[in-house]
């Protein structure tokens, strides 16, 4: 029996309790401070620079207080002036002597060149003009539910609510007794609030438990190296489109800590969680919260952010209480249990490498922890009603037949029964392969599929050949094989697979030395790109029609840390695109695994790579809905808008901003796409290749928004005469399409250019728009199904489950335009159970040990579907059901489980892989003749690659 309800970890203010007003002390910057502070900040700037910087930044001093005064809450990253705009909040008045020290340190940090005599004079004049002695913390009462309502009926909490309400609720959670399960307790402390974004962009508040130690066993016996982690709880304020009531979201997770050496991620800092025995600042109060300081790698050295002799930490004399950064990054766990009057734990990041402890929490443990926390926020906040399963609960129509599963006791069955199972499985596999071959032939418009495998060893080559035969059912159609060419001729199409050694193509950029950031790295990319393009052009001359390259290349782990700029992947993709090929990468077999295990894993990855490569040809198995032509028009276009972006810290060190659209058009033979500078739709692979190499100058946000609006208008005008559904991903597009924000949405009215919203009918009588938001930054709540719904005997045991489906919210008075979509249990980790625990020991329903700290937990994302614009007579729930069904594309391995986003948005997001801005001095002609002598021992028909790379064959 399927679950009929889903429980989100979201909470509403209880209307019966009235306002939620809380006593706090505030500190405001006097209004007359604004002019002298701006004068100081603008010192040394040109007129144009000053014009662009109209607000005085406070981000640095906010971070300083986060590291040394965690009880102070900041609500903005720029200064606001006047008593109506407090800057700092604290439950108790902070000592003014310490507060003035922070203010003085902040002022000294504002000028660009503190050593310049003119700057020194500006600073002295500023101190004279400001009456710092008049500053004081003022007691008052803050309305933590203050809000307005948008024209669309959406709650608009006051900016301070996003920071202060979570902080107050987190403090209440920290005050209650420890979380306890199976005889083990966890005590929680607040973590200093995040600095930066204001209002809805705020990170809310966080709590973290005491550090948990896990000692794994060694394969050969004995104990391994201890690993450290902690439980976390995040409290955020969020809104729902068209709902006048805000929500509080409570999210549970895990934070892992570094042991041994800290590998600093490129371009980022790492967080150090501090719990000193005394205040880090003289005369400052001792806090019960974790402070958070940042370590960063800069100019070849590691230091505290704002550290150094001239840094802000030195300005408040806090450096003496902190250990040397050089020693800390070599012995990260040395202070984790306390030493020299301070406890320090360094947060792990994925970019640092692997960690013994797995990510996330499974549903039962997540439920236990959140239900413990929610007791502290009652009675002022109550759980939102459970989500109810939609009446449109059916999955999309099946286009492929399910392969009969092979029972575990297969060998025990009689021969006839085994034969029946295997025959049925073979028949279904043959049917599926025929369907896929037909769809691929349509996408190729009658041409052959010709691909090349650039391999480092024969194992991956052989696995790719097997994947081709298995994926398209080609075993009985083999026409030619080896030593470097395989050909299959089926009724629907011919498949040609050519194998070539990767050779110097895959050598690390720079040879024996790592290219320096900037021109040297850019030159290394250029040389490899040109070499790859020429090699692929030569291949296309020898083997006409090659359109797809499968490249065996070491994964990111081989190019971490100091080697990060030696990764040739992006240069290879650029060169292949120059030569007209799309690319799919696959890692070599794991050298540390047993041979049989490594080959089995390589086989699975080869099958996935083959399928992913075919999708880049534009072939798709579009989910077929079950709602009928009455609810969903026939011949419906699906369009997804997406922003393809790269920042300066991206893989090529260049910027890119390219709006694109992807189109699934009924009757079209393949998926189509276009970018803002294209006049017509092109096949999906042509769109992908067009995105490479675009190094674009920086546009400001207004120019980018105008470009996005013009592109959307033009695209909608082209589709005006046909039924069209537009899908957008809120977190991706709304920064340049503000109408998509919660406070911008209005039912059946569309906004572009930042101008007034207009009736959807003005853009087309057959146009619908659905906006999708995921759970990133806790925008949607975590959720679980309650196991007792299906098994009453589990009542009171707090066991959670995973429920797939489309869900209706049950909040009275809310809009009928918002729905939620979830997928089922992940098939990639079949050994995970909903009862697996990570924070404390646990026994599952069968009485077995379920304590598994090393397992990567998984929970479905609660995808919010806002049916923003409809035509008269439309059924919003039916349109939400259509979008939900588009998550289940059968040509994906995870097709039954569901994609993270509906298929067309998934395709649009995959285009990011081709966003590789990189310019070369002269236009590259990959067909330019280039001599390349084959080595004497080359196999007959093999292509010789000559890149003029002296050290290209050396492994690093």
C-alpha positions in Angstrom: 0.0 0.0 0.0 1.4 3.4 -1.0 1.7 6.1 1.6 -1.2 8.6 1.4 0.6 11.4 3.4 4.0 13.0 3.5 5.2 15.0 6.6 7.2 18.1 5.9 9.4 19.6 8.6 7.7 23.0 8.2 6.0 25.0 10.9 3.4 27.9 10.9 2.9 30.6 13.5 -0.2 29.6 15.6 -2.7 32.3 14.8 -4.3 31.8 18.2 -1.1 32.9 20.0 -1.1 36.4 18.4 2.2 38.4 17.7 5.6 36.9 18.6 7.5 39.8 20.1 10.9 39.3 21.7 13.0 41.5 23.9 16.4 42.3 22.3 19.1 44.9 22.4 19.9 46.7 19.2 22.7 49.0 17.9 22.1 51.4 15.1 24.5 53.6 13.2 23.5 57.3 13.5 22.1 58.9 10.3 24.8 61.6 10.3 27.5 58.9 10.1 26.6 58.0 6.5 28.4 60.9 4.7 31.8 60.7 6.5 31.8 56.9 6.2 31.1 57.1 2.5 33.8 59.7 2.1 36.3 57.4 3.9 35.3 54.4 1.9 35.4 56.2 -1.5 38.9 57.6 -0.8 41.3 56.6 -3.6 38.5 55.5 -5.9 37.7 57.0 -9.3 34.3 58.7 -9.7 33.0 55.7 -11.6 34.1 53.2 -8.9 32.5 55.3 -6.2 29.3 55.6 -8.2 29.0 51.8 -8.3 29.7 51.5 -4.6 27.0 53.5 -2.9 26.8 51.4 0.3 29.5 51.0 2.9 30.3 47.3 3.3 30.1 45.5 6.6 30.8 41.9 5.5 34.3 41.9 6.8 33.5 43.2 10.3 30.4 40.9 10.4 32.7 37.9 9.7 35.1 39.2 12.4 32.3 39.2 14.9 31.2 35.8 13.8 34.7 34.6 14.7 35.1 36.4 18.0 31.7 37.6 19.2 29.2 34.8 18.1 26.3 36.2 20.3 26.0 39.2 18.1 23.6 38.8 15.2 24.1 40.9 12.0 21.3 41.4 9.5 23.0 43.0 6.5 26.3 43.0 4.6 26.2 46.8 4.0 25.7 49.6 6.5 22.3 51.1 7.1 21.9 54.3 9.0 19.3 55.7 11.4 17.5 54.4 14.4 14.9 52.6 12.3 17.5 50.3 10.7 19.5 48.5 13.5 22.7 46.9 12.3 23.4 44.6 15.3 21.2 42.6 17.6 22.0 40.8 20.8 19.8 39.3 23.5 22.0 41.1 26.2 23.7 44.4 25.8 27.3 43.8 24.6 30.1 45.7 26.4 30.5 49.1 24.8 34.2 49.1 25.1 34.4 45.9 23.0 31.8 47.2 20.6 33.7 50.4 20.0 36.8 48.3 19.4 35.0 46.5 16.6 33.7 49.8 15.2 37.3 51.3 15.1 38.7 48.2 13.5 36.0 48.3 10.9 36.7 52.0 10.1 40.4 51.3 9.7 39.6 48.5 7.2 37.5 50.7 4.9 40.2 52.7 3.0 42.0 50.9 0.1 45.5 52.0 1.0 45.8 52.5 4.7 49.5 53.6 4.4 48.7 56.5 2.0 49.1 59.9 3.8 45.8 61.2 2.2 44.0 58.1 3.4 45.4 58.5 6.9 44.1 62.1 6.9 40.7 60.9 5.7 40.6 58.3 8.5 41.5 60.9 11.2 38.9 63.3 9.9 36.3 60.5 9.9 37.1 59.6 13.5 36.7 63.3 14.4 33.4 63.6 12.6 31.9 60.5 14.3 30.8 60.6 17.9 31.5 57.0 18.8 31.0 57.7 22.4 27.3 58.3 21.7 26.8 54.8 20.4 24.9 52.5 22.7 22.9 49.3 22.8 19.2 50.1 23.2 16.8 47.7 24.8 13.6 47.1 22.9 11.1 44.6 21.7 11.3 43.2 18.2 8.3 41.8 16.2 9.6 38.5 14.9 6.5 38.0 12.7 6.5 41.5 11.1 5.5 41.2 7.5 3.6 42.6 4.5 1.8 40.7 1.6 2.9 40.9 -2.0 0.4 41.8 -4.8 0.3 38.1 -5.6 -0.8 37.3 -2.0 2.6 36.0 -0.8 4.0 36.7 2.7 6.8 39.3 2.8 8.5 39.0 6.2 10.5 42.0 7.2 14.2 41.6 6.4 15.3 41.2 10.1 12.8 38.3 10.6 14.9 36.0 8.4 17.8 36.3 10.8 16.3 36.9 14.2 13.4 34.5 14.3 15.6 31.5 13.5 18.2 32.7 16.0 15.6 32.9 18.8 14.1 29.5 18.0 17.6 28.0 17.8 18.4 29.4 21.2 15.3 27.7 22.6 16.3 24.4 21.1 19.8 24.7 22.6 18.3 25.3 26.0 16.2 22.1 26.1 17.6 18.8 27.4 20.0 16.8 25.2 18.8 14.6 22.3 18.9 11.0 23.5 18.5 7.7 21.6 19.6 4.2 22.5 21.4 5.4 25.6 23.6 8.0 23.9 23.1 11.7 24.3 23.9 14.6 22.0 24.1 18.2 23.3 23.5 21.0 20.9 25.0 24.5 20.8 24.2 27.4 18.5 26.6 28.3 15.8 27.5 31.9 15.1 25.1 33.2 12.4 26.1 33.4 8.7 27.0 36.7 7.3 26.2 38.1 3.9 22.8 38.0 2.2 19.9 40.0 3.6 16.3 38.9 3.8 15.3 35.7 2.0 18.9 35.0 1.1 19.8 34.6 4.8 21.1 31.3 5.9 19.0 31.4 9.1 20.4 29.9 12.2 22.3 26.7 13.0 22.9 24.3 15.9 25.7 21.7 16.1 26.1 18.8 18.5 29.1 17.8 20.4 31.7 16.0 18.3 31.1 12.3 17.6 34.1 10.0 17.2 33.9 6.9 15.0 36.8 4.4 14.8 36.5 2.1 11.8 37.9 -1.4 11.8 40.8 -2.3 9.5 40.4 -5.0 6.8 43.2 -7.0 8.4 42.0 -6.5 11.9 42.5 -3.8 14.5 41.3 -0.2 14.7 41.6 2.4 11.9 42.1 6.1 12.1 39.4 7.9 14.1 36.9 10.0 12.1 35.0 13.0 13.5 31.6 14.5 12.8 28.6 16.2 14.4 24.8 16.5 13.9 23.4 19.8 12.7 20.1 21.5 12.8 19.3 24.5 10.5 16.4 26.8 11.2 15.2 29.1 8.3 12.3 31.3 7.5 10.8 30.7 4.1 7.7 31.6 2.1 5.4 29.7 -0.3 4.0 31.4 -3.5 0.5 32.9 -3.0 0.5 32.0 0.7 0.1 34.9 3.2 1.7 32.9 6.0 5.5 32.3 6.3 7.0 29.0 7.3 9.8 28.0 9.6 11.8 25.0 8.2 13.9 22.7 10.4 16.5 20.7 8.6 18.7 18.0 10.1 22.1 16.9 8.7 25.7 15.9 9.4 28.9 18.0 9.4 32.1 16.1 9.0 35.5 17.3 10.2 39.0 17.0 8.8 41.6 14.8 10.4 45.3 15.2 9.7 46.3 17.6 6.9 43.8 20.2 5.5 43.9 20.5 1.7 42.7 24.0 1.0 40.1 24.0 -1.8 41.1 26.4 -4.6 39.4 29.8 -4.4 37.6 28.9 -1.2 38.2 29.0 2.5 37.5 26.3 5.1 35.5 26.9 8.2 37.0 26.4 11.7 34.5 25.9 14.5 35.8 27.4 17.7 34.8 26.9 21.3 37.3 28.8 23.5 37.3 28.6 27.3 37.3 32.4 27.4 36.4 35.2 25.1 38.9 35.7 22.2 38.6 39.5 22.8 39.7 41.2 26.0 36.7 42.0 28.3 34.3 40.3 25.9 31.7 38.0 27.4 32.2 34.2 27.2 29.8 32.7 24.7 28.1 29.3 24.7 27.9 29.4 20.9 30.4 28.0 18.4 32.3 30.8 16.8 33.3 30.4 13.1 36.5 31.6 11.6 37.8 31.1 8.1 41.1 29.7 7.0 42.2 30.6 3.5 45.1 29.9 1.2 46.4 33.0 -0.4 49.7 33.9 -2.2 51.2 30.6 -1.3 50.5 30.7 2.4 47.6 29.7 4.8 46.3 32.3 7.2 43.2 33.3 9.1 40.9 35.4 6.9 41.5 38.9 8.1 44.6 37.7 9.9 48.2 38.9 9.6 49.9 41.8 11.3 47.6 44.3 9.6 44.4 42.2 9.6 41.2 42.8 11.6 41.9 39.9 14.0 45.2 41.6 15.0 43.2 44.9 15.4 41.2 43.4 18.2 44.1 41.4 19.6 42.4 38.1 19.0 45.3 36.3 17.2 47.2 35.5 20.4 44.3 33.1 21.4 44.4 31.2 18.1 46.9 28.6 17.1 49.2 29.1 14.2 47.4 28.5 10.9 50.4 26.6 9.5 50.3 24.1 12.3 46.5 23.8 12.4 46.2 22.8 8.7 48.8 20.1 9.3 47.2 18.7 12.4 43.5 19.6 12.0 42.3 17.2 14.7 44.9 18.3 17.3 42.5 20.7 19.0 39.3 18.8 18.4 38.9 17.7 22.0 40.4 20.9 23.5 44.0 22.1 23.9 45.5 25.4 24.9 42.1 26.7 26.1 40.2 26.2 22.9 38.5 23.5 20.9 38.7 23.7 17.1 37.2 21.5 14.4 37.8 22.1 10.7 34.8 21.5 8.5 35.3 19.0 5.7 34.3 19.9 2.1 33.7 17.6 -0.9 36.5 19.5 -2.7 39.0 18.3 0.0 38.5 14.7 -0.9 36.9 11.6 0.6 35.8 11.2 4.2 35.2 8.1 6.3 31.8 9.3 7.4 29.0 9.2 4.9 26.7 12.2 4.1 23.2 12.8 5.3 20.7 11.1 7.6 18.1 8.5 6.7 14.4 9.1 7.3 13.9 7.5 10.7 16.9 9.3 12.3 16.0 12.5 10.6 12.5 12.2 12.0 13.7 11.5 15.5 16.0 14.5 15.6 13.6 17.0 14.1 10.7 15.9 16.3 13.0 16.4 19.3 13.8 19.9 18.1 10.3 20.9 17.3 9.2 20.5 20.9 11.2 23.7 21.8 9.4 25.9 19.2 5.9 25.0 20.5 3.4 26.3 21.3 4.0 29.5 19.2 4.7 27.3 16.1 2.8 24.3 14.9 3.5 21.7 12.2 2.0 22.4 8.8 -0.7 19.8 7.9 0.6 16.7 6.2 0.8 16.7 2.4 -1.9 14.6 0.8 -1.4 12.4 -2.2 -2.8 13.8 -5.4 -5.7 12.1 -7.2 -3.5 12.1 -10.3 -1.2 9.5 -8.9 -0.5 7.3 -11.9 3.1 7.1 -13.4 3.6 7.9 -17.0 2.8 5.3 -19.7 5.4 2.6 -20.1 7.4 2.6 -23.3 9.9 0.0 -22.2 9.1 -3.4 -20.7 10.3 -4.2 -17.3 13.1 -6.8 -17.2 12.1 -9.8 -15.1 14.2 -9.9 -12.0 16.4 -12.9 -11.4 15.5 -14.5 -8.0 18.3 -15.0 -5.5 17.5 -18.7 -5.4 17.6 -19.0 -9.2 20.0 -22.0 -9.1 17.4 -23.9 -6.9 14.6 -23.6 -9.4 13.9 -26.4 -11.9 15.3 -25.9 -15.5 11.9 -25.2 -17.0 11.2 -22.4 -14.6 14.6 -20.9 -15.1 14.2 -21.0 -18.8 10.8 -19.2 -18.6 12.4 -16.4 -16.5 15.4 -16.0 -18.8 13.3 -16.2 -22.0 10.9 -13.5 -20.8 13.8 -11.3 -19.7 15.4 -11.8 -23.1 12.2 -10.9 -25.0 11.7 -7.8 -23.0 15.3 -6.7 -23.4 15.0 -7.2 -27.2 11.8 -5.1 -27.3 13.5 -2.3 -25.3 16.6 -2.3 -27.5 14.4 -2.1 -30.6 12.6 0.9 -29.2 15.8 2.7 -28.3 17.4 1.9 -31.7 14.3 3.4 -33.4 14.5 6.6 -31.3 18.2 6.9 -31.9 17.7 6.5 -35.7 15.1 9.3 -35.6 17.5 11.6 -33.8 20.2 10.9 -36.3 17.8 11.4 -39.2 18.9 8.2 -41.0 22.6 8.6 -40.6 24.9 6.1 -38.9 26.0 6.5 -35.3 29.7 6.7 -35.5 31.6 7.2 -32.2 35.2 6.9 -31.0 36.5 5.5 -27.7 39.7 7.2 -26.6 41.0 4.7 -24.0 43.9 4.4 -21.7 43.6 0.6 -21.3 41.8 -2.3 -23.0 39.5 -2.9 -20.1 37.5 0.3 -20.6 37.5 -0.2 -24.4 36.0 -3.7 -24.0 33.5 -2.4 -21.5 32.3 0.3 -23.8 31.9 -2.2 -26.7 29.9 -4.4 -24.3 27.8 -1.4 -23.2 27.0 -0.6 -26.9 25.9 -4.2 -27.6 23.8 -4.4 -24.4 22.3 -1.0 -24.5 21.0 -1.2 -28.1 20.7 -5.0 -28.4 23.4 -5.3 -31.0 25.0 -8.6 -30.1 23.2 -10.4 -33.0 24.0 -7.6 -35.5 27.8 -7.5 -35.3 29.2 -7.1 -38.8 32.9 -6.3 -38.0 35.1 -6.4 -35.0 38.6 -5.3 -34.0 41.3 -4.6 -33.7 40.2 -1.0 -33.6 36.8 -0.9 -35.4 33.5 -2.5 -34.5 30.4 -2.3 -36.7 26.8 -3.4 -36.1 24.2 -3.3 -38.8 20.6 -3.5 -37.5 17.4 -2.8 -39.4 16.9 0.6 -37.8 20.5 1.9 -38.0 24.2 1.1 -38.3 26.5 1.7 -35.3 30.3 2.1 -35.8 32.6 2.3 -32.8 36.3 3.1 -33.3 38.8 2.6 -30.6 42.0 4.6 -30.3 44.6 5.0 -27.5 44.2 8.3 -25.7 48.0 8.9 -25.5 49.2 12.4 -25.0 45.7 13.8 -25.2 45.1 12.8 -21.6 48.4 13.9 -20.2 48.2 16.5 -17.4 48.4 20.1 -18.6 51.8 21.5 -18.1 53.6 18.2 -18.1 55.9 18.0 -15.1 54.9 21.4 -13.7 51.6 22.8 -12.7 50.6 25.8 -14.9 50.4 29.1 -12.9 47.0 30.7 -12.8 46.3 33.2 -15.6 48.2 33.3 -18.9 50.2 30.2 -18.3 47.1 28.1 -17.5 45.3 29.7 -20.4 48.2 28.9 -22.8 48.2 25.2 -21.6 44.5 24.9 -22.3 45.0 26.5 -25.7 47.8 24.2 -26.7 45.9 21.1 -25.7 42.7 22.4 -27.2 44.4 22.9 -30.6 46.1 19.5 -30.4 42.8 17.7 -29.7 40.9 19.6 -32.4 43.6 18.7 -35.0 43.7 15.1 -33.9 39.9 14.8 -34.0 39.8 16.5 -37.4 42.3 14.0 -38.7 40.2 11.2 -37.3 37.1 12.6 -39.1 39.0 12.6 -42.3 39.9 8.9 -41.8 36.5 8.0 -40.4 33.8 10.3 -41.8 30.7 10.9 -39.7 32.3 10.7 -36.2 30.0 12.7 -33.9 30.6 11.4 -30.4 33.8 10.8 -28.4 34.0 8.6 -25.2 37.1 9.6 -23.3 38.7 7.5 -20.6 40.2 10.1 -18.2 41.1 10.1 -14.6 38.5 11.7 -12.4 38.7 14.9 -10.2 40.5 13.0 -7.4 43.6 12.8 -9.6 43.7 16.5 -10.1 42.9 17.8 -6.7 44.6 20.5 -4.6 48.0 21.5 -6.1 47.2 19.6 -9.4 43.9 21.3 -10.0 45.1 23.3 -13.0 46.6 20.2 -14.7 43.2 18.6 -15.4 42.9 18.3 -19.2 39.2 17.4 -19.3 37.9 20.8 -20.2 40.6 21.4 -22.9 39.7 18.0 -24.4 36.0 18.9 -24.5 36.9 22.3 -26.1 39.0 20.6 -28.8 36.4 18.0 -29.5 33.7 20.6 -29.9 36.0 22.6 -32.3 36.1 19.4 -34.4 32.4 18.9 -34.2 32.2 16.2 -31.6 30.3 16.0 -28.3 32.1 14.2 -25.5 31.3 11.8 -22.6 34.0 11.0 -20.0 34.5 7.8 -18.1 37.0 7.0 -15.3 39.5 4.1 -15.6 39.0 1.1 -13.4 39.7 1.6 -9.7 43.3 0.5 -9.2 42.8 -0.1 -5.5 39.9 -2.5 -5.9 40.0 -6.2 -6.5 40.2 -7.0 -10.2 36.7 -8.6 -10.4 35.1 -5.8 -8.3 36.9 -3.1 -10.4 35.7 -4.7 -13.7 32.1 -5.0 -12.5 32.1 -1.3 -11.4 33.7 -0.3 -14.8 30.9 -2.2 -16.6 28.2 -0.3 -14.7 30.0 3.0 -15.4 30.5 2.1 -19.1 26.7 1.4 -19.5 25.9 4.8 -17.9 28.5 6.6 -20.1 27.1 4.9 -23.2 23.5 6.0 -22.3 24.7 9.5 -21.4 26.6 9.8 -24.7 23.5 8.8 -26.7 21.5 11.5 -25.0 24.0 14.1 -26.2 22.9 13.2 -29.8 19.5 14.6 -29.0 17.8 11.2 -28.6 15.2 11.1 -25.8 12.5 8.8 -24.6 10.1 11.6 -23.5 7.7 10.4 -20.7 4.2 10.0 -22.1 1.6 11.4 -19.7 -1.6 9.6 -18.7 -3.9 12.6 -18.3 -5.6 12.6 -21.7 -6.1 15.4 -24.3 -9.0 17.0 -22.3 -6.7 18.0 -19.5 -3.4 18.5 -21.4 -3.6 19.7 -25.0 -2.3 17.4 -27.7 0.9 18.5 -29.5 2.2 20.3 -26.5 5.6 22.0 -26.7 7.8 21.9 -23.6 10.3 24.8 -23.2 12.9 25.2 -20.5 14.8 28.4 -19.9 18.2 28.1 -18.3 21.2 30.4 -17.6 24.5 28.9 -18.6 27.1 30.7 -16.4 30.7 30.5 -15.4 32.6 32.7 -13.0 36.2 33.7 -13.0 36.9 30.8 -10.6 35.6 28.3 -13.1 37.6 25.7 -14.9 39.0 28.0 -17.6 39.3 31.2 -15.5 36.9 33.1 -17.7 33.4 34.4 -17.4 30.3 33.3 -19.3 26.6 34.3 -19.3 24.5 32.7 -21.9 20.7 32.3 -21.7 19.5 29.1 -23.4 16.2 27.4 -24.1 15.6 23.7 -24.7 12.6 22.5 -26.6 10.8 19.2 -26.8 8.5 19.6 -29.8 5.9 16.9 -30.8 6.9 15.4 -34.0 10.5 16.6 -33.9 13.0 13.9 -34.3 15.3 15.1 -31.6 15.5 17.5 -28.7 16.1 21.1 -29.9 17.8 24.1 -28.3 18.9 27.7 -28.9 20.9 30.4 -27.2 20.1 34.1 -27.0 22.2 34.9 -30.1 20.5 32.2 -32.3 17.6 32.9 -34.6 16.4 29.3 -35.1 16.2 26.1 -33.1 19.1 23.7 -33.6 19.5 20.0 -32.7 20.6 19.6 -29.0 24.2 18.5 -29.8 24.7 21.7 -31.9 23.5 23.8 -28.9 26.0 22.0 -26.6 29.0 22.5 -29.0 28.0 26.2 -29.5 28.4 26.9 -25.8 32.1 26.1 -25.7 34.8 28.7 -26.1 32.5 31.7 -25.3 34.6 34.1 -23.3 32.3 37.0 -22.6 33.0 40.4 -21.0 31.3 41.1 -17.7 27.8 42.4 -18.0 26.2 44.1 -15.0 23.0 42.6 -13.6 20.7 45.1 -15.4 22.2 44.2 -18.8 22.0 40.5 -18.0 18.3 40.8 -17.0 17.5 42.8 -20.1 19.2 40.1 -22.3 17.2 37.4 -20.5 13.9 39.2 -20.9 14.5 39.9 -24.6 15.4 36.2 -25.2 12.2 35.0 -23.3 10.0 37.4 -25.3 11.5 36.4 -28.6 11.2 32.7 -27.8 7.6 32.9 -26.6 6.6 34.9 -29.7 8.0 32.1 -31.9 5.8 29.6 -30.1 2.7 31.8 -29.8 0.5 29.8 -32.2 1.0 26.3 -30.5 0.2 24.9 -27.0 3.3 25.6 -25.0 4.4 24.8 -21.4 7.3 26.8 -20.1 9.3 25.3 -17.2 11.7 27.3 -15.1 14.0 26.4 -12.2 13.6 29.1 -9.6 17.0 29.0 -8.0 18.6 29.1 -11.5 16.8 31.8 -13.4 15.1 34.2 -11.0 18.2 36.3 -10.3 17.9 37.6 -13.8 14.1 37.1 -14.1 12.8 38.7 -10.9 9.2 37.8 -11.6 10.0 34.2 -10.7 10.8 35.2 -7.1 8.1 34.3 -4.6 7.3 38.0 -4.0 7.1 38.6 -7.8 4.7 35.9 -8.8 1.1 36.7 -9.5 -1.5 34.2 -10.7 -1.9 34.1 -14.5 0.2 37.3 -15.0 3.7 37.4 -16.5 6.4 39.9 -15.7 9.4 40.7 -17.9 12.0 43.6 -18.0 11.2 44.5 -14.5 8.1 46.3 -15.7 4.5 45.7 -14.7 3.0 42.2 -14.9 0.6 41.5 -17.7 -2.1 39.0 -18.3 -0.7 35.7 -19.7 -3.1 35.9 -22.6 -1.1 38.8 -24.0 1.8 36.4 -24.6 -0.4 33.7 -26.1 -3.7 32.0 -25.6 -2.1 28.6 -25.3 0.8 29.4 -23.0 1.2 27.9 -19.5 4.1 28.5 -17.0 5.2 26.2 -14.1 8.0 27.4 -11.8 10.0 24.7 -10.0 11.9 25.2 -6.7 14.1 22.5 -5.1 15.4 22.1 -1.5 18.7 24.0 -2.0 19.2 26.5 0.8 16.3 24.8 2.6 13.8 26.6 0.2 11.6 23.5 0.5 11.3 21.5 3.7 12.8 18.1 4.4 10.1 15.4 4.6 9.4 11.8 5.5 6.5 9.4 5.5 5.4 8.1 8.9 5.9 4.4 8.9 2.9 3.8 11.3 0.6 4.8 8.5 1.2 1.5 6.8 2.0 -0.5 10.0 0.0 0.7 13.0 2.1 -1.5 15.3 5.0 1.0 14.7 3.1 3.8 16.4 5.3 5.8 18.8 8.6 4.3 17.4 9.3 7.4 15.2 10.2 5.3 12.1 10.3 7.2 8.8 9.8 6.1 5.2 10.2 7.4 1.7 7.1 8.1 -0.4 7.1 8.8 -4.1 4.3 10.9 -5.7 2.6 14.2 -6.3 1.3 15.9 -3.2 -1.3 18.6 -2.3 -0.6 20.9 0.6 -3.2 20.9 3.3 -2.8 24.4 4.7 -6.2 26.1 5.0 -6.4 29.3 3.0 -3.4 28.6 0.8 -3.5 28.7 -2.9 -4.5 25.8 -5.1 -1.6 26.5 -7.4 1.3 24.9 -5.4 2.1 21.2 -5.3 5.0 19.0 -4.3 6.7 16.1 -6.1 8.9 13.4 -4.6 10.8 10.4 -6.1 11.2 6.9 -4.7 14.0 5.2 -3.0 17.4 5.4 -4.7 18.4 2.2 -6.5 22.1 3.2 -6.5 22.3 2.1 -2.8 20.2 -1.0 -2.5 21.7 -1.9 0.9 20.5 1.2 2.6 17.5 1.0 4.9 15.2 3.7 6.2 16.3 2.8 9.8 20.1 3.2 9.3 21.5 5.5 11.9 24.6 7.7 12.0 24.4 9.8 15.2 23.7 7.2 17.9 23.5 3.4 18.1 20.2 2.0 16.8 18.5 -1.4 16.4 16.1 -1.8 13.5 12.7 -3.5 13.5 14.3 -6.9 13.0 16.5 -6.5 16.0 19.7 -6.0 14.0 22.3 -3.3 14.5 21.6 -0.4 12.1 24.5 1.9 13.2 26.2 2.8 9.9 28.1 6.0 10.1 30.1 5.3 6.9 27.0 5.0 4.6 25.9 7.9 2.4 22.3 8.5 3.4 19.7 9.5 0.8 16.3 11.3 1.1 14.1 12.6 -1.8 14.1 16.3 -2.4 10.7 17.9 -1.9 10.3 19.6 -5.3 7.8 22.6 -5.3 5.7 22.9 -8.4 4.1 26.4 -8.7 1.5 26.4 -11.5 1.9 30.2 -12.0 0.1 30.8 -15.3 -2.8 28.9 -16.8 -5.5 29.5 -19.3 -9.3 29.7 -18.4 -10.7 26.3 -17.5 -7.3 24.6 -16.8 -6.9 22.2 -13.9 -3.8 23.3 -12.0 -3.4 19.8 -10.3 -3.5 18.1 -13.7 -0.7 20.4 -15.0 1.3 19.7 -11.8 0.8 16.0 -12.5 2.1 16.4 -16.0 5.3 18.0 -14.8 5.7 15.4 -12.1 5.5 12.6 -14.7 8.2 14.3 -16.7 10.7 13.3 -14.0 10.4 9.6 -15.0 12.3 9.1 -18.3 12.8 5.4 -18.9 16.1 5.8 -20.8 17.8 6.8 -17.6 19.0 4.1 -15.2 17.2 6.1 -12.5 14.1 6.4 -14.7 11.9 4.6 -12.3 13.2 6.5 -9.3 12.9 9.8 -11.0 15.3 12.6 -12.1 16.1 15.6 -9.8 14.2 17.8 -12.2 11.7 17.2 -15.0 13.4 15.9 -18.2 13.6 19.1 -20.1 15.1 21.1 -17.2 17.5 18.2 -16.7 18.6 18.5 -20.3 19.0 22.3 -19.9 21.1 21.9 -16.8 23.4 19.4 -18.5 24.4 22.1 -20.9 26.5 23.6 -18.1 29.2 21.0 -18.8 29.9 22.7 -22.1 30.2 26.2 -20.6 33.9 26.5 -21.1 34.7 30.1 -21.9 38.1 30.2 -23.6 39.5 32.4 -26.4 42.4 31.7 -28.7 44.3 34.4 -30.6 43.2 33.2 -34.0 40.2 31.3 -35.2 40.9 27.6 -35.1 40.5 25.6 -38.3 40.7 22.0 -37.2 40.8 20.9 -40.8 44.2 22.6 -41.4 46.6 20.0 -42.8 49.1 18.8 -40.2 51.7 16.1 -40.7 51.6 13.2 -38.2 53.7 10.2 -38.7 52.4 6.9 -37.2 54.8 5.1 -34.9 56.3 1.9 -36.2 54.4 -0.3 -33.7 51.0 1.3 -34.3 48.2 -1.0 -35.0 46.9 -1.1 -38.5 44.4 1.7 -39.0 45.3 3.4 -35.7 45.5 7.2 -35.6 48.7 8.8 -34.4 48.4 11.9 -32.3 51.2 14.5 -32.4 50.7 17.5 -30.2 54.3 18.8 -29.9 54.1 18.3 -26.1 57.6 17.5 -25.0 56.5 16.0 -21.7 53.0 15.0 -22.6 53.4 11.3 -22.1 54.8 11.5 -18.6 52.5 10.7 -15.8 52.4 13.1 -12.9 
